[in-house]
Amino acid sequence: MFSKLKQFFCLVVVLVLSLTTIAQVNPTTAEERMKGLQQRKALENKSLVNGIKFRNIGPTVMSGRVVDIEANPEDPTEFYVAYASGGLWQTTNNGQSFISIFDSEDVLTIGDIAVNWAGNRTIWIGTGEVNSSRSSYSGIGVYKSNNNGKSWEYMGLPESHHIGKILLHPTDVNTVWVGALGHLYSANKERGVYKTSDGGKTWKQTLYVDDNTGCVEMDINLQNPNELYVATWTKTRTAWNFNGSGKGSGIYKSTDGGNSWKFLTADGSGFPNGDNVGRIGLCVYPKNPQIVYAILDNQSNKPPVSKKDSLVYKLNELKDLSVDQFAELNNNKLDSFLKARRLYPKYTTKRLKEMVSSNQIKSTSLYDYLNTNTGFEGNPVGAEIYRSNDGGQTWRKTHESEISIFFTYGYYFAKIYISPYNPEKVYILGYSSQVSIDGGKSWKKMDKANVHADHHALWVNPKKDSHLINGNDGGVNITYDDGEVWFKANTPAVGQFYAITTDNSNPYNVYGGLQDNGVWYVPSKSRRNPFSESGLGQTLGGETNIGGGDGMQVQVDTRDNLTTYYGSQFGSYSRTNRLTKEGTKIIIPNELTEASLRFNWQSPILLSSFNPDILYFGSNHFHRSMNKADTMITMTGDQTNGGKMGNVPYGTLTTISESPKRFGLIYTGTDDGNIHVTKDGGYSWQQINQPVAPVVIAKKKTKSKSIPDSRLQTQNLWVSRVTASQHKEARVYVSLNGYRFDNFAPYLYVSEDYGSSWTTIGKDLPAEPINVVKEDPVNDSIIYVGTDGGLYISIDKGNSFMLWNSGMPKSVPVHDIVIQQRENEIVLGTHGRSIYIAKLEDVQRLLKDVEWKKKMVKESELRLQVDSKGIDIR
C-alpha cells in the first residue's frame, strides 16, 4: 500500500514538474547571447541586400530618452550624450549638431559612460540601460575606445545586462570600477561592483549582495580614490508585477579602493533600511569629501501631505474591503474619490453601497475595476534627501515637507548632483528637475515649458554651477542661468517608436507613437530643418504632433488620409479629423457589474482593410465597431489565461491581424501566449495555441489515453505579432517574444492551415527577441523580421535569413514594419533611431535573379546529364 502511494505521489510530482517545465522560460545565457552576435555577423557577411541603403526621415524634435551626459570641463561646448537605445553622440558646437560614434558595435543601449578628460581621452561605455522601464534594453557588458569612438574594444562582463555606473580612477588609467545592476526580469549572481586594475583585461567582483540586488550608483572621493561609495538596489520585475524596493537596498563604502566594502545604512545610521528602501542616488562633495548626499525612493506608506489629500480616498484604501467595511466608508471621501475618478454622477456613494449590500457587485469591485486599467498603482512614493557630514557614518534627512518629484515611479529616476564649489547647492532629478540652495531644506523646480519631463542625467559645469546640461525623456536641454532659460539640443534622430503606420497621401505620411513623446506624423519625403524650434502642434520640417502621453498605435482611414485613430498607454484612444480637429474619445462600455477590462501598455487597434468604418480593439477581450468607433461592442470573453495579481496590467491582447484575403478572418494574440482565430468576424473563435494545462490528479484506477496536441506551444510567451498572409488565405505567421523573461531566443512560426499546425522558421536567426514579421507584397518567398537587434530578410520563405542594416546602426531595435504598397517601400519604426525607409524593387529583383540563376543551374545540370547519354536535345 505504501509503495503504491509513494509511486502515486512520485507520478504527481513528475507531472507537476513536467508542466512547470513547459511553462518555464529560462533566461538566455551570456554564452548563447555571444554566439548570437557571431551568428548576426555571419548573416551580415552573407547578406545580398546590404547594397540597398535605408534613409532616415527623422523625426528629431521630440528626441528620445537620455541616460548620461559627459562634458569637457575645459571646453563645455564639447560633450557626449548617451541615449537609452539610441547610442552615443558627440557635439563640438554646444549641441547645434552631433555625430554618432557607437553605431559600429553589436549593441546600442547604454546605461552609463565615463570619459578620461585629463588623461588619454579614453571613453568607457557600460551597456544596458539602468532605468528599469518596460523598454529598457539589456547590454552585453563594457566597451572602451582610445580614439574617440573610431573603434571600440569589448571589455567583457556579458552577464551584467544593465550597468548603473562606471567610475574612473583620477590618476591610474588602468583602474576602473563598474556597477552592475544585473538582469531586469530574472535573478542572477553577476550583480554588484566589479574592479579592474589592468584596463579591463580582467575583472574581479568585489561586492555582491544577493541575486536580486545590484549596483545602481557610485561616487568617489577624488582627493582619496581609495574611498568609494556604492548604492545597491533590490528590485524584481515580471511582466505582471514590479517590486522596486527591498532589504538589500542601501549604501556601502570602501576605504581600500573597492576591494572590500562596509554597509553604512544599518540601524542607527539615520538612513532608512528594510523592505521599503528603493532606488538610491549618491554624490560626494569634491572640496570636502566628508559631505555626502543621497536621494532615496522611500516606498513606505506616506501620511496625507495636505488637508485636501485627507479628504479623498486613495485607491489602495479600497482594496480587500469586506461588505461591512465598505458600508462604513466615509460618504464624503468616497464621493470625492468618485468625482476625481470621473465615475460620478453615474455612480454615487449611495448607489454603490446599495449595490454592495444587495450583492449586485462585490465589496472589492470598485478597486478591481480601477486597478486593472491604470498600471503602476499605489501611494505616491517619497523622494527623500539625506546628508552625511562624516563620510557616510551617520545621516540626517534635510527637509521636513515632502518633495513632489517621484509620484508613483521613483524607480525611474533617483539621481542627485552637487555644485563643485558650494556644498549647499544640490540638484535632484525625477519627474521634474529641482535645485536647493540651502542644503536640501527647500526645493525649487528648474523646469520650463520647453523642457520635457522625466529627468535622468545632469552635467554641472565645474567652473560655473549655473551652467547645466540636462538629459530627459525628451532629449537634451542646456541652461546658463540655473534653469531660468533653457534651449533644446535635439538634432539627432533618436525617437523611440512603439508602432507605426502610413497613409496614402502624396507624399505619404508616416505615423507613430513614441515612448513618452506622444503621437506624431512626418512626411516620407521632406527636407528637415533640424535647427528650428517646435512646440506641441507645430512642425519641424513636417513633423507634426497629434497626441500626448506615451504614444501607442495609430490607424489612418486612407479614404481621406485625415481620419486618424491614435492613443496612449493602457487603451486610452481617440478618433480625430486632423484637418477639422473634430474627434471623440473611444469608449468601451464596461460596468462595475461586469468583469473589469485589462489593457496592455500598447493596446492593439486595427482598421479593417475591407471597410475602414470597422475598427478592431483589444483589451483582454476583442472589441469591434462598425461605425468608426462611435460605439464599441465586446465580441468575446476573456481571451487570455485570466491575468495575474500584480501592479502591471497583464493578461491582455497585444496584436490583431485581419486577413487581406478574406473579410472576417481575424487573429489575436495575448501577452500570456494565447492565439485565437475567427472566420466569421468575431462571432465564434478557436484557440490555436496549446492552452496552459492545469495539474489534474487522476482518481484511482482511472485510465486515460494521451492525445497529441499539434497546436503551437507558446509557453506563456508574449505574442508580439500575428500576421495573416496577403498571398494565401490559410497562411499565418506568429512571433513570440521572451524579453520579459530575459529570454532572447527568436521564436518564429508559420502555419498553412489557419493555425491548426505550425512550422518553425528562422532557425538561423540570432538570439534577439522578435517584435514583428511581415510578408513582401509582391513575392511570398520574401519575409521581413524586426528584432531587438535589427532587420532581417529571408528570400526563401523563412528557411534562412540575412541581416539588412545598410544606412542604419549595426544594431537597432526594430519595433514595427510597414509596407507602403503604392510606393513599394518598407518603413521601419525603430525604438531608438526614429524611422527608416528603403525601396523594395531591388530586393524583389534580387529574388528574381536568384531564381533565374537556380533555374539556369538546373538546366545546366540537366544538359550535362542528357549530353552524357549522347542524346540530341536540340
GUKOL-677775 format. One line per 5 residues: number of its first residue (from 1); their letters; for each residue x, y, z of C-alpha. Coordinates in steps of 0.5 Angstrom, whole numbers, plus 500, padded with zeros to 3 digits. Each point is the difference from the previous one (the first is absolute). Last residue first. Layout:
BEGIN
NUM = A = X Y Z; ... $
//
This chain:
BEGIN
874 = RIDIG = 536 541 340; 501 495 506; 504 494 496; 501 495 505; 507 497 501 $
869 = KSDVQ = 499 498 507; 505 505 503; 496 505 496; 494 499 503; 503 500 507 $
864 = LRLES = 504 506 499; 494 504 497; 496 498 506; 506 503 504; 500 506 496 $
859 = EKVMK = 492 501 500; 500 499 508; 506 506 500; 496 504 496; 494 499 504 $
854 = KKWEV = 504 502 506; 503 506 497; 493 502 498; 497 499 507; 506 504 503 $
849 = DKLLR = 499 506 495; 492 500 501; 502 500 508; 504 506 498; 495 504 496 $
844 = QVDEL = 496 500 506; 505 503 505; 502 505 494; 493 502 500; 499 500 507 $
839 = KAIYI = 502 508 501; 502 502 507; 497 504 506; 503 501 507; 496 503 506 $
834 = SRGHT = 503 502 507; 506 498 503; 499 497 507; 494 495 499; 500 500 493 $
829 = GLVIE = 494 500 495; 502 497 494; 496 502 493; 501 496 494; 498 503 493 $
824 = NERQQ = 496 497 494; 498 508 499; 492 497 500; 502 495 505; 502 503 506 $
819 = IVIDH = 503 494 503; 500 501 508; 505 498 505; 500 501 507; 504 499 507 $
814 = VPVSK = 507 500 496; 505 500 506; 507 503 497; 507 496 499; 505 502 494 $
809 = PMGSN = 497 507 500; 496 501 494; 502 502 493; 500 493 498; 497 495 505 $
804 = WLMFS = 498 494 497; 502 494 503; 498 494 496; 496 494 502; 499 492 498 $
799 = NGKDI = 494 496 500; 495 506 500; 496 499 494; 507 500 496; 501 507 499 $
794 = SIYLG = 501 502 507; 501 507 503; 503 502 507; 499 507 503; 503 502 506 $
789 = GDTGV = 503 498 507; 493 500 504; 497 496 495; 496 502 493; 499 495 495 $
784 = YIISD = 499 500 493; 498 494 495; 501 499 493; 497 494 497; 493 503 499 $
779 = NVPDE = 502 505 495; 497 506 498; 497 503 507; 506 497 504; 498 497 506 $
774 = KVVNI = 501 503 507; 502 498 507; 501 504 506; 503 500 507; 505 494 500 $
769 = PEAPL = 504 500 506; 508 499 498; 504 494 501; 502 499 493; 495 498 494 $
764 = DKGIT = 503 493 497; 493 497 501; 496 505 497; 494 495 499; 497 495 505 $
759 = TWSSG = 494 497 497; 493 500 503; 493 496 499; 493 502 501; 502 508 500 $
754 = YDESV = 496 501 494; 502 495 495; 507 502 497; 503 502 507; 506 504 501 $
749 = YLYPA = 505 500 506; 505 505 503; 503 500 507; 507 503 500; 503 499 507 $
744 = FNDFR = 501 506 505; 498 497 506; 500 506 506; 494 497 502; 496 507 498 $
739 = YGNLS = 504 499 493; 497 494 498; 497 502 494; 496 495 496; 499 501 492 $
734 = VYVRA = 494 497 496; 499 500 493; 493 498 496; 498 496 494; 493 498 498 $
729 = EKHQS = 499 506 496; 506 499 496; 503 507 497; 499 505 505; 502 496 506 $
724 = ATVRS = 497 501 507; 505 503 504; 500 498 508; 505 504 504; 503 501 506 $
719 = VWLNQ = 496 494 504; 504 501 507; 502 493 502; 495 495 504; 504 494 498 $
714 = TQLRS = 497 501 493; 500 493 498; 496 500 493; 495 496 499; 501 492 498 $
709 = DPISK = 497 498 506; 502 492 501; 494 496 503; 502 496 507; 495 495 501 $
704 = SKTKK = 497 500 507; 499 494 505; 497 502 507; 502 494 505; 501 506 506 $
699 = KAIVV = 498 507 498; 504 504 496; 504 506 503; 499 506 495; 505 505 499 $
694 = PAVPQ = 497 505 495; 502 500 493; 502 507 497; 497 500 493; 503 498 494 $
689 = NIQQW = 500 505 495; 494 501 495; 494 502 505; 494 500 495; 495 506 500 $
684 = SYGGD = 493 501 498; 496 507 499; 507 503 498; 499 502 493; 498 493 498 $
679 = KTVHI = 507 496 499; 503 501 507; 506 499 502; 504 500 507; 507 500 503 $
674 = NGDDT = 501 499 507; 508 501 503; 499 505 506; 501 507 497; 494 498 495 $
669 = GTYIL = 499 498 493; 494 502 495; 498 497 493; 495 502 495; 497 497 494 $
664 = GFRKP = 493 505 500; 502 502 493; 504 495 496; 507 502 496; 502 506 504 $
659 = SESIT = 500 495 506; 499 504 506; 505 501 506; 500 502 507; 505 500 505 $
654 = TLTGY = 502 501 507; 493 498 504; 501 500 507; 501 495 506; 504 505 504 $
649 = PVNGM = 499 507 503; 506 502 504; 499 500 507; 500 493 502; 495 494 500 $
644 = KGGNT = 500 496 494; 495 500 493; 495 496 499; 503 495 495; 499 505 494 $
639 = QDGTM = 494 500 495; 495 503 505; 493 499 497; 499 503 493; 496 505 496 $
634 = TIMTD = 500 506 504; 497 505 496; 502 507 499; 496 506 498; 503 506 497 $
629 = AKNMS = 506 496 498; 499 502 492; 493 497 500; 501 492 499; 504 500 507 $
624 = RHFHN = 503 493 503; 503 498 506; 504 494 502; 501 499 507; 506 500 505 $
619 = SGFYL = 500 507 497; 501 500 492; 497 505 495; 497 499 493; 497 506 496 $
614 = IDPNF = 495 499 494; 499 506 496; 506 499 496; 497 494 497; 504 495 496 $
609 = SSLLI = 506 502 503; 497 499 507; 503 506 505; 504 497 505; 502 501 508 $
604 = PSQWN = 504 497 504; 502 502 508; 507 502 501; 500 500 508; 495 495 499 $
599 = FRLSA = 493 501 502; 496 496 506; 493 500 500; 496 499 506; 495 494 501 $
594 = ETLEN = 493 503 499; 495 503 506; 505 506 500; 498 502 493; 504 499 494 $
589 = PIIIK = 499 504 493; 506 501 496; 501 508 499; 504 503 494; 501 507 502 $
584 = TGEKT = 497 505 494; 502 504 495; 500 506 496; 506 504 499; 498 502 493 $
579 = LRNTR = 506 498 496; 503 494 504; 493 497 501; 500 497 506; 499 493 504 $
574 = SYSGF = 502 498 507; 504 495 504; 502 499 507; 501 492 500; 505 500 505 $
569 = QSGYY = 505 505 498; 499 505 494; 495 501 494; 499 500 493; 495 499 495 $
564 = TTLND = 500 505 494; 495 503 495; 504 504 495; 503 496 495; 493 501 497 $
559 = RTDVQ = 499 492 497; 506 498 503; 497 500 507; 506 500 505; 502 496 506 $
554 = VQMGD = 505 501 505; 503 496 506; 503 503 506; 503 507 502; 502 500 507 $
549 = GGGIN = 496 506 502; 498 505 495; 496 501 493; 500 503 494; 508 502 499 $
544 = TEGGL = 502 502 493; 507 499 497; 500 504 493; 507 503 500; 498 502 508 $
539 = TQGLG = 493 501 501; 495 503 505; 495 496 504; 504 500 506; 506 504 500 $
534 = SESFP = 506 501 494; 507 503 500; 503 500 493; 507 498 500; 499 493 497 $
529 = NRRSK = 497 502 494; 497 494 496; 499 500 493; 495 495 499; 498 494 497 $
524 = SPVYW = 496 495 504; 496 505 503; 500 500 508; 495 498 505; 500 500 507 $
519 = VGNDQ = 497 497 506; 502 501 507; 507 501 503; 500 496 506; 503 494 496 $
514 = LGGYV = 498 501 493; 493 499 496; 501 500 492; 497 503 494; 504 500 493 $
509 = NYPNS = 497 505 495; 499 498 492; 503 505 495; 495 500 497; 495 498 505 $
504 = NDTTI = 498 492 501; 501 500 508; 506 496 504; 500 496 506; 505 500 506 $
499 = AYFQG = 501 497 507; 504 500 506; 505 506 498; 506 502 504; 502 506 496 $
494 = VAPTN = 508 501 500; 500 505 493; 506 504 503; 499 508 500; 497 501 507 $
489 = AKFWV = 504 505 503; 494 504 503; 501 506 504; 498 502 507; 499 507 504 $
484 = EGDDY = 499 501 507; 503 493 501; 506 502 505; 503 505 495; 504 497 494 $
479 = TINVG = 495 495 498; 500 494 495; 495 495 499; 501 493 497; 495 494 498 $
474 = GDNGN = 492 500 501; 501 494 505; 505 504 504; 507 503 500; 502 506 503 $
469 = ILHSD = 506 504 498; 501 506 506; 504 506 500; 498 503 507; 506 497 503 $
464 = KKPNV = 505 504 497; 507 497 500; 498 492 501; 495 501 495; 494 495 502 $
459 = WLAHH = 498 495 496; 493 496 501; 497 494 498; 494 496 501; 494 505 500 $
454 = DAHVN = 493 498 499; 496 507 497; 502 503 494; 503 507 500; 496 505 495 $
449 = AKDMK = 495 503 505; 506 501 506; 503 495 505; 504 503 506; 495 498 505 $
444 = KWSKG = 502 503 507; 502 496 506; 501 501 508; 504 497 505; 505 497 496 $
439 = GDISV = 506 503 501; 497 507 500; 501 502 492; 495 494 498; 499 498 493 $
434 = QSSYG = 495 496 496; 499 496 494; 493 498 499; 497 493 499; 506 498 504 $
429 = LIYVK = 507 503 500; 504 504 506; 504 505 501; 504 503 506; 503 507 502 $
424 = EPNYP = 502 500 507; 507 496 499; 502 506 495; 506 499 496; 499 494 495 $
419 = SIYIK = 493 501 501; 496 494 502; 496 494 496; 495 495 502; 496 495 495 $
414 = AFYYG = 494 496 503; 497 499 493; 495 494 497; 500 496 507; 496 506 502 $
409 = YTFFI = 494 498 497; 494 502 504; 501 508 500; 507 501 500; 501 507 501 $
404 = SIESE = 496 503 505; 505 501 506; 496 499 506; 501 505 506; 505 500 505 $
399 = HTKRW = 507 500 497; 507 498 500; 499 493 503; 506 498 504; 506 495 499 $
394 = TQGGD = 505 497 504; 507 496 498; 499 502 493; 507 504 500; 498 505 506 $
389 = NSRYI = 496 505 497; 494 496 498; 494 503 496; 494 496 499; 494 502 494 $
384 = EAGVP = 494 497 500; 495 499 494; 494 497 502; 496 495 497; 493 502 498 $
379 = NGEFG = 495 494 502; 499 494 496; 498 498 493; 505 499 494; 495 499 494 $
374 = TNTNL = 494 503 499; 495 496 498; 500 494 505; 499 504 506; 494 504 498 $
369 = YDYLS = 495 494 499; 504 496 506; 499 505 505; 493 502 499; 498 492 499 $
364 = TSKIQ = 503 499 507; 494 500 504; 497 495 495; 494 503 495; 493 499 499 $
359 = NSSVM = 501 496 507; 494 504 503; 505 504 505; 505 501 495; 495 503 495 $
354 = EKLRK = 497 504 506; 506 503 502; 502 502 493; 493 503 499; 501 505 506 $
349 = TTYKP = 508 501 498; 498 503 493; 501 496 494; 498 503 493; 501 507 503 $
344 = YLRRA = 506 499 502; 504 495 497; 505 505 498; 506 497 504; 500 507 504 $
339 = KLFSD = 493 500 500; 500 493 503; 505 502 505; 496 506 503; 494 496 501 $
334 = LKNNN = 504 495 503; 503 505 505; 493 503 501; 497 493 502; 505 498 504 $
329 = LEAFQ = 501 492 500; 496 496 505; 496 496 494; 506 498 497; 503 497 507 $
324 = DVSLD = 494 496 501; 500 497 493; 507 499 501; 506 504 497; 506 497 496 $
319 = KLENL = 502 506 497; 496 507 501; 506 503 504; 504 498 494; 496 505 495 $
314 = KYVLS = 502 506 505; 494 503 503; 498 508 500; 500 505 505; 507 498 503 $
309 = DKKSV = 503 503 493; 497 506 501; 503 501 507; 507 499 497; 505 495 500 $
304 = PPKNS = 496 494 502; 504 495 504; 505 496 496; 501 493 499; 507 498 500 $
299 = QNDLI = 503 500 493; 506 504 501; 503 502 493; 506 503 504; 505 505 498 $
294 = AYVIQ = 507 500 503; 505 506 502; 507 499 502; 504 505 504; 506 497 502 $
289 = PNKPY = 503 501 493; 501 508 502; 502 503 493; 497 494 496; 493 500 503 $
284 = VCLGI = 498 493 499; 494 498 496; 495 494 501; 494 497 497; 495 495 504 $
279 = RGVND = 495 495 497; 495 497 505; 500 499 507; 493 498 502; 503 493 502 $
274 = GNPFG = 505 502 505; 504 506 501; 499 507 502; 506 505 501; 502 502 507 $
269 = SGDAT = 505 496 501; 497 496 506; 498 494 496; 505 499 494; 501 505 495 $
264 = LFKWS = 507 499 499; 502 493 498; 507 499 499; 504 498 494; 506 497 498 $
259 = NGGDT = 505 500 494; 497 507 497; 506 504 501; 501 499 507; 496 504 504 $
254 = SKYIG = 493 497 497; 493 503 502; 493 497 499; 494 503 500; 493 496 500 $
249 = SGKGS = 495 496 496; 501 492 502; 493 501 504; 496 501 495; 497 505 495 $
244 = GNFNW = 497 501 493; 495 494 499; 498 500 493; 494 495 498; 497 497 494 $
239 = ATRTK = 505 499 495; 505 499 506; 505 504 504; 503 500 506; 504 505 503 $
234 = TWTAV = 506 501 506; 504 506 499; 507 501 502; 503 507 501; 508 500 500 $
229 = YLENP = 505 505 503; 507 500 498; 506 502 504; 507 497 498; 500 506 495 $
224 = NQLNI = 502 505 505; 499 507 498; 495 498 494; 496 497 506; 496 495 495 $
219 = DMEVC = 492 499 498; 496 494 498; 493 499 498; 495 494 498; 504 494 503 $
214 = GTNDD = 496 493 500; 496 497 505; 495 494 497; 506 494 500; 502 503 507 $
209 = VYLTQ = 505 505 503; 507 499 496; 505 505 500; 508 499 498; 498 496 493 $
204 = KWTKG = 507 500 497; 501 502 493; 506 498 495; 502 504 493; 496 506 502 $
199 = GDSTK = 506 505 501; 504 495 504; 498 502 507; 493 498 499; 494 501 505 $
194 = YVGRE = 493 497 500; 494 502 505; 494 497 500; 496 495 496; 502 493 497 $
189 = KNASY = 496 496 504; 494 500 496; 492 501 501; 496 501 495; 496 505 496 $
184 = LHGLA = 505 506 500; 506 496 501; 506 504 503; 501 507 503; 508 499 499 $
179 = GVWVT = 504 506 503; 507 500 496; 506 503 503; 506 501 496; 508 500 502 $
174 = NVDTP = 504 500 494; 500 508 499; 503 501 506; 500 507 502; 492 502 501 $
169 = HLLIK = 498 493 501; 494 499 495; 493 498 503; 495 497 495; 492 500 503 $
164 = GIHHS = 494 496 499; 501 495 495; 494 495 498; 502 494 497; 506 498 504 $
159 = EPLGM = 500 493 498; 505 502 494; 505 503 504; 505 501 495; 505 505 497 $
154 = YEWSK = 498 501 493; 505 505 496; 497 505 496; 502 504 494; 499 507 497 $
149 = GNNNS = 497 501 507; 504 506 503; 507 496 498; 501 496 507; 493 497 500 $
144 = KYVGI = 497 496 505; 495 495 501; 496 496 506; 495 495 500; 495 497 496 $
139 = GSYSS = 494 504 500; 493 500 502; 494 504 498; 496 504 504; 493 500 496 $
134 = RSSNV = 495 499 506; 505 504 505; 505 498 504; 504 507 500; 507 497 499 $
129 = EGTGI = 501 499 493; 505 494 497; 507 502 498; 505 503 504; 504 504 496 $
124 = WITRN = 507 503 501; 504 505 496; 507 501 501; 502 507 499; 508 498 502 $
119 = GAWNV = 500 504 506; 496 506 503; 494 499 496; 499 493 502; 493 499 498 $
114 = AIDGI = 495 496 503; 493 497 497; 494 497 503; 494 495 499; 500 500 492 $
109 = TLVDE = 496 496 495; 503 500 493; 503 493 500; 504 496 495; 505 506 498 $
104 = SDFIS = 501 504 494; 495 505 502; 504 503 506; 502 507 498; 494 503 498 $
99 = IFSQG = 502 508 498; 496 506 502; 498 507 498; 498 506 504; 501 497 506 $
94 = NNTTQ = 506 504 503; 504 500 494; 504 494 501; 495 495 501; 500 493 501 $
89 = WLGGS = 495 494 499; 500 493 504; 494 495 498; 493 501 499; 497 495 505 $
84 = AYAVY = 501 503 507; 503 506 497; 508 502 502; 501 508 498; 508 502 500 $
79 = FETPD = 502 507 500; 504 505 497; 498 507 501; 502 499 507; 507 502 499 $
74 = EPNAE = 505 499 506; 495 495 504; 498 496 493; 493 498 501; 497 493 502 $
69 = IDVVR = 493 499 499; 496 493 502; 493 497 500; 497 504 494; 493 497 498 $
64 = GSMVT = 498 502 493; 500 506 495; 493 504 500; 503 505 494; 503 494 496 $
59 = PGINR = 495 497 496; 504 497 496; 500 498 493; 506 495 500; 502 497 493 $
54 = FKIGN = 501 493 499; 505 497 495; 500 494 496; 507 498 499; 499 496 506 $
49 = VLSKN = 495 495 497; 504 494 498; 501 499 507; 506 494 501; 504 505 505 $
44 = ELAKR = 494 502 503; 497 494 502; 507 497 502; 501 506 505; 493 499 503 $
39 = QQLGK = 502 493 501; 506 503 504; 496 504 504; 495 494 501; 506 496 503 $
34 = MREEA = 501 506 505; 493 499 502; 500 493 501; 507 501 504; 496 505 504 $
29 = TTPNV = 495 495 502; 493 502 498; 495 500 505; 495 494 501; 493 499 498 $
24 = QAITT = 496 496 505; 493 498 497; 502 493 497; 505 499 506; 494 501 505 $
19 = LSLVL = 496 495 497; 506 495 500; 501 502 507; 493 499 502; 499 493 496 $
14 = VVVLC = 507 498 504; 497 502 506; 493 496 499; 504 494 498; 504 500 506 $
9 = FFQKL = 494 501 504; 497 494 497; 506 495 501; 500 502 507; 493 498 501 $
4 = KSFM = 501 494 496; 506 498 505; 497 502 506; 494 495 498 $
//
